[in-house]
Amino acid sequence: MCIFIQPSYAEGEVQTEQPPQNPLYTAQNIPFENCTKMFEGINKEKLFYLTLCAINANKFQTEEIQSHNGYIIYTAERQKYLAAVAGIDNNNSILKITPCNNVYFFQPKIIVNIFNFIETNKMMEFK
């Protein structure tokens, strides 16, 4: 016995399965708390240079650097971001990355990749 089952889509229409979306690459509302991270054992100056290295490593476009005040403006995915570094004490500092237009709907990878780069390379020496 042979049974033929007619497909449920229209003739000539091809159904393709969409691969699952990676949440890091899908634009979404990002809570402000996720845009800030404290780094223990890294002073303000070192965190500033690590942030600059992370921006370059991710191939984001650096727009403005203000080393004295500790901020960097860069463009990623056609949107500008402000990376601000502040020292907590001699050995700890904080990095806050926020969109310049205050619209917190963007891909999480833009900040997660920078935080991960810093964590991975925090032992790097600058001379």
C-alpha atoms as an extended CHARMM CRD file, in Angstrom:
* protein
*
       127  EXT
         1         1  MET       CA              0.0000000000        0.0000000000        0.0000000000  PROA      1               0.0000000000
         2         2  CYS       CA              1.3640000000        3.4220000000       -0.9750000000  PROA      2               0.0000000000
         3         3  ILE       CA              0.0170000000        6.6630000000        0.4760000000  PROA      3               0.0000000000
         4         4  PHE       CA              0.6860000000       10.0180000000       -1.1120000000  PROA      4               0.0000000000
         5         5  ILE       CA              0.4430000000       13.0740000000        1.1630000000  PROA      5               0.0000000000
         6         6  GLN       CA             -0.0610000000       16.4640000000       -0.4480000000  PROA      6               0.0000000000
         7         7  PRO       CA              2.1810000000       19.2180000000        1.0590000000  PROA      7               0.0000000000
         8         8  SER       CA              0.2720000000       21.9180000000        2.9520000000  PROA      8               0.0000000000
         9         9  TYR       CA              1.8960000000       24.8700000000        1.1470000000  PROA      9               0.0000000000
        10        10  ALA       CA              0.8600000000       26.3470000000       -2.1800000000  PROA      10              0.0000000000
        11        11  GLU       CA              2.2900000000       25.0070000000       -5.4250000000  PROA      11              0.0000000000
        12        12  GLY       CA              5.6080000000       26.6250000000       -6.3360000000  PROA      12              0.0000000000
        13        13  GLU       CA              6.0910000000       27.9040000000       -2.7940000000  PROA      13              0.0000000000
        14        14  VAL       CA              9.1900000000       26.6250000000       -1.0610000000  PROA      14              0.0000000000
        15        15  GLN       CA              9.2060000000       26.3330000000        2.6850000000  PROA      15              0.0000000000
        16        16  THR       CA             12.5110000000       26.9310000000        4.3640000000  PROA      16              0.0000000000
        17        17  GLU       CA             13.2840000000       26.6290000000        8.0060000000  PROA      17              0.0000000000
        18        18  GLN       CA             14.7030000000       29.7350000000        9.5910000000  PROA      18              0.0000000000
        19        19  PRO       CA             17.8070000000       29.0430000000       11.6380000000  PROA      19              0.0000000000
        20        20  PRO       CA             17.3740000000       29.9620000000       15.2900000000  PROA      20              0.0000000000
        21        21  GLN       CA             18.3070000000       33.5830000000       15.9710000000  PROA      21              0.0000000000
        22        22  ASN       CA             21.2340000000       34.2010000000       18.2890000000  PROA      22              0.0000000000
        23        23  PRO       CA             19.9530000000       36.6110000000       20.9750000000  PROA      23              0.0000000000
        24        24  LEU       CA             23.3000000000       38.4680000000       20.9920000000  PROA      24              0.0000000000
        25        25  TYR       CA             22.7830000000       39.4690000000       17.3400000000  PROA      25              0.0000000000
        26        26  THR       CA             19.0870000000       40.3290000000       17.5470000000  PROA      26              0.0000000000
        27        27  ALA       CA             18.2150000000       43.9320000000       18.3920000000  PROA      27              0.0000000000
        28        28  GLN       CA             16.2670000000       44.1300000000       21.6350000000  PROA      28              0.0000000000
        29        29  ASN       CA             15.5470000000       46.4320000000       24.5500000000  PROA      29              0.0000000000
        30        30  ILE       CA             18.6160000000       46.4830000000       26.7850000000  PROA      30              0.0000000000
        31        31  PRO       CA             18.1920000000       47.3480000000       30.4730000000  PROA      31              0.0000000000
        32        32  PHE       CA             20.4450000000       50.1980000000       31.6020000000  PROA      32              0.0000000000
        33        33  GLU       CA             21.9220000000       47.9210000000       34.3090000000  PROA      33              0.0000000000
        34        34  ASN       CA             23.3870000000       45.6800000000       31.5740000000  PROA      34              0.0000000000
        35        35  CYS       CA             25.3090000000       48.6290000000       30.1220000000  PROA      35              0.0000000000
        36        36  THR       CA             27.5100000000       49.0570000000       33.1960000000  PROA      36              0.0000000000
        37        37  LYS       CA             30.1780000000       46.7420000000       34.5600000000  PROA      37              0.0000000000
        38        38  MET       CA             32.6980000000       47.0360000000       37.3800000000  PROA      38              0.0000000000
        39        39  PHE       CA             36.1630000000       45.6100000000       36.7890000000  PROA      39              0.0000000000
        40        40  GLU       CA             38.1090000000       44.5600000000       39.8530000000  PROA      40              0.0000000000
        41        41  GLY       CA             41.8800000000       44.7800000000       39.7190000000  PROA      41              0.0000000000
        42        42  ILE       CA             41.8930000000       47.2040000000       36.7680000000  PROA      42              0.0000000000
        43        43  ASN       CA             42.5840000000       50.8820000000       37.3540000000  PROA      43              0.0000000000
        44        44  LYS       CA             40.9000000000       53.6710000000       35.3660000000  PROA      44              0.0000000000
        45        45  GLU       CA             43.7790000000       54.2450000000       32.9390000000  PROA      45              0.0000000000
        46        46  LYS       CA             44.1960000000       50.5690000000       32.0800000000  PROA      46              0.0000000000
        47        47  LEU       CA             40.4400000000       50.1070000000       31.6370000000  PROA      47              0.0000000000
        48        48  PHE       CA             40.3850000000       53.0840000000       29.2650000000  PROA      48              0.0000000000
        49        49  TYR       CA             43.0850000000       51.5410000000       27.0510000000  PROA      49              0.0000000000
        50        50  LEU       CA             41.4910000000       48.0810000000       27.2100000000  PROA      50              0.0000000000
        51        51  THR       CA             38.1800000000       49.6160000000       26.1410000000  PROA      51              0.0000000000
        52        52  LEU       CA             39.8750000000       51.3370000000       23.2160000000  PROA      52              0.0000000000
        53        53  CYS       CA             41.5090000000       48.0260000000       22.2300000000  PROA      53              0.0000000000
        54        54  ALA       CA             38.1410000000       46.2420000000       22.4920000000  PROA      54              0.0000000000
        55        55  ILE       CA             36.4550000000       48.8110000000       20.2440000000  PROA      55              0.0000000000
        56        56  ASN       CA             39.2010000000       48.3920000000       17.6460000000  PROA      56              0.0000000000
        57        57  ALA       CA             39.1800000000       44.5830000000       17.9260000000  PROA      57              0.0000000000
        58        58  ASN       CA             35.4320000000       44.5540000000       17.2180000000  PROA      58              0.0000000000
        59        59  LYS       CA             36.0330000000       46.7430000000       14.1470000000  PROA      59              0.0000000000
        60        60  PHE       CA             33.8330000000       49.5590000000       15.4430000000  PROA      60              0.0000000000
        61        61  GLN       CA             34.5660000000       53.0620000000       14.1580000000  PROA      61              0.0000000000
        62        62  THR       CA             36.1210000000       55.3620000000       16.7890000000  PROA      62              0.0000000000
        63        63  GLU       CA             34.6710000000       58.8630000000       16.4750000000  PROA      63              0.0000000000
        64        64  GLU       CA             36.1490000000       60.7220000000       19.4530000000  PROA      64              0.0000000000
        65        65  ILE       CA             38.6220000000       59.9610000000       22.2290000000  PROA      65              0.0000000000
        66        66  GLN       CA             38.9370000000       62.0400000000       25.3910000000  PROA      66              0.0000000000
        67        67  SER       CA             41.5470000000       60.3170000000       27.5590000000  PROA      67              0.0000000000
        68        68  HSD       CA             41.6230000000       62.9590000000       30.2950000000  PROA      68              0.0000000000
        69        69  ASN       CA             37.8850000000       62.6070000000       30.9790000000  PROA      69              0.0000000000
        70        70  GLY       CA             37.9070000000       58.8910000000       30.1920000000  PROA      70              0.0000000000
        71        71  TYR       CA             35.3820000000       58.5740000000       27.4050000000  PROA      71              0.0000000000
        72        72  ILE       CA             35.2520000000       57.2160000000       23.8720000000  PROA      72              0.0000000000
        73        73  ILE       CA             32.5130000000       57.7730000000       21.2970000000  PROA      73              0.0000000000
        74        74  TYR       CA             32.2820000000       55.0680000000       18.6540000000  PROA      74              0.0000000000
        75        75  THR       CA             29.9000000000       53.8620000000       15.9590000000  PROA      75              0.0000000000
        76        76  ALA       CA             28.5890000000       50.2950000000       15.7590000000  PROA      76              0.0000000000
        77        77  GLU       CA             25.7190000000       49.1300000000       13.5370000000  PROA      77              0.0000000000
        78        78  ARG       CA             25.0490000000       52.7170000000       12.3500000000  PROA      78              0.0000000000
        79        79  GLN       CA             24.5200000000       53.9800000000       15.9070000000  PROA      79              0.0000000000
        80        80  LYS       CA             26.8640000000       56.0020000000       18.1340000000  PROA      80              0.0000000000
        81        81  TYR       CA             27.7800000000       54.8370000000       21.6330000000  PROA      81              0.0000000000
        82        82  LEU       CA             29.5260000000       56.4820000000       24.5600000000  PROA      82              0.0000000000
        83        83  ALA       CA             31.9780000000       54.3650000000       26.5530000000  PROA      83              0.0000000000
        84        84  ALA       CA             32.7230000000       56.1680000000       29.8210000000  PROA      84              0.0000000000
        85        85  VAL       CA             35.3790000000       54.9470000000       32.2590000000  PROA      85              0.0000000000
        86        86  ALA       CA             35.3930000000       55.9940000000       35.9110000000  PROA      86              0.0000000000
        87        87  GLY       CA             37.7430000000       55.0100000000       38.7050000000  PROA      87              0.0000000000
        88        88  ILE       CA             36.2930000000       53.6520000000       41.9310000000  PROA      88              0.0000000000
        89        89  ASP       CA             39.6290000000       53.4330000000       43.7570000000  PROA      89              0.0000000000
        90        90  ASN       CA             43.2520000000       52.6840000000       42.8160000000  PROA      90              0.0000000000
        91        91  ASN       CA             42.5210000000       49.0800000000       41.7820000000  PROA      91              0.0000000000
        92        92  ASN       CA             38.9070000000       49.0850000000       40.6150000000  PROA      92              0.0000000000
        93        93  SER       CA             37.0240000000       50.9290000000       37.9160000000  PROA      93              0.0000000000
        94        94  ILE       CA             33.7140000000       50.9270000000       36.1210000000  PROA      94              0.0000000000
        95        95  LEU       CA             32.7970000000       51.0220000000       32.4300000000  PROA      95              0.0000000000
        96        96  LYS       CA             29.4430000000       52.3580000000       31.2430000000  PROA      96              0.0000000000
        97        97  ILE       CA             28.4680000000       51.9690000000       27.5740000000  PROA      97              0.0000000000
        98        98  THR       CA             25.3490000000       53.8320000000       26.4950000000  PROA      98              0.0000000000
        99        99  PRO       CA             23.8190000000       54.7850000000       23.1440000000  PROA      99              0.0000000000
       100       100  CYS       CA             24.3120000000       58.4850000000       22.3940000000  PROA      100             0.0000000000
       101       101  ASN       CA             20.6630000000       58.8610000000       21.3450000000  PROA      101             0.0000000000
       102       102  ASN       CA             19.3450000000       57.2120000000       24.5730000000  PROA      102             0.0000000000
       103       103  VAL       CA             17.4810000000       54.5460000000       22.5980000000  PROA      103             0.0000000000
       104       104  TYR       CA             18.3160000000       51.2830000000       24.3380000000  PROA      104             0.0000000000
       105       105  PHE       CA             17.1090000000       49.0630000000       21.4830000000  PROA      105             0.0000000000
       106       106  PHE       CA             20.2130000000       47.4980000000       19.9360000000  PROA      106             0.0000000000
       107       107  GLN       CA             22.1670000000       44.2650000000       19.6310000000  PROA      107             0.0000000000
       108       108  PRO       CA             23.5590000000       43.1150000000       23.0040000000  PROA      108             0.0000000000
       109       109  LYS       CA             26.7750000000       41.9420000000       21.2980000000  PROA      109             0.0000000000
       110       110  ILE       CA             27.8230000000       45.5880000000       20.9890000000  PROA      110             0.0000000000
       111       111  ILE       CA             28.4590000000       45.8130000000       24.7260000000  PROA      111             0.0000000000
       112       112  VAL       CA             28.8770000000       42.1310000000       25.6270000000  PROA      112             0.0000000000
       113       113  ASN       CA             31.7970000000       41.7140000000       23.2010000000  PROA      113             0.0000000000
       114       114  ILE       CA             33.5900000000       44.7060000000       24.7200000000  PROA      114             0.0000000000
       115       115  PHE       CA             33.0650000000       43.4470000000       28.2870000000  PROA      115             0.0000000000
       116       116  ASN       CA             34.2630000000       39.9610000000       27.2870000000  PROA      116             0.0000000000
       117       117  PHE       CA             37.3480000000       41.3490000000       25.5070000000  PROA      117             0.0000000000
       118       118  ILE       CA             38.3180000000       43.3040000000       28.6310000000  PROA      118             0.0000000000
       119       119  GLU       CA             37.8300000000       40.2880000000       30.9080000000  PROA      119             0.0000000000
       120       120  THR       CA             39.8890000000       38.1010000000       28.5770000000  PROA      120             0.0000000000
       121       121  ASN       CA             42.7450000000       40.6070000000       28.2100000000  PROA      121             0.0000000000
       122       122  LYS       CA             42.8120000000       42.2260000000       31.6710000000  PROA      122             0.0000000000
       123       123  MET       CA             46.2930000000       40.8520000000       32.3100000000  PROA      123             0.0000000000
       124       124  MET       CA             47.6430000000       42.7510000000       29.2630000000  PROA      124             0.0000000000
       125       125  GLU       CA             50.4430000000       45.2100000000       30.0910000000  PROA      125             0.0000000000
       126       126  PHE       CA             50.6210000000       48.6760000000       28.5670000000  PROA      126             0.0000000000
       127       127  LYS       CA             53.9050000000       50.5580000000       28.3270000000  PROA      127             0.0000000000
